[in-house]
């Protein structure tokens, strides 16, 4: 039981760490770099639905 709890804690910690890492990366990188790809993705999905 204790081993499972330890594994679960490690999993949660690693998940939180990776989430924070991606979060900081998205904040650090200029928004002008991210938005174009996001916009093009949205446009592609819209054209596909029609």
Protein Blocks (a to p, Z undefined) as FASTA:
>chain_A
ZZmmmmmmmmmmmmmmmmmmmmmmmmmpcfklmmmmmmmmmmmmmmmmZZ
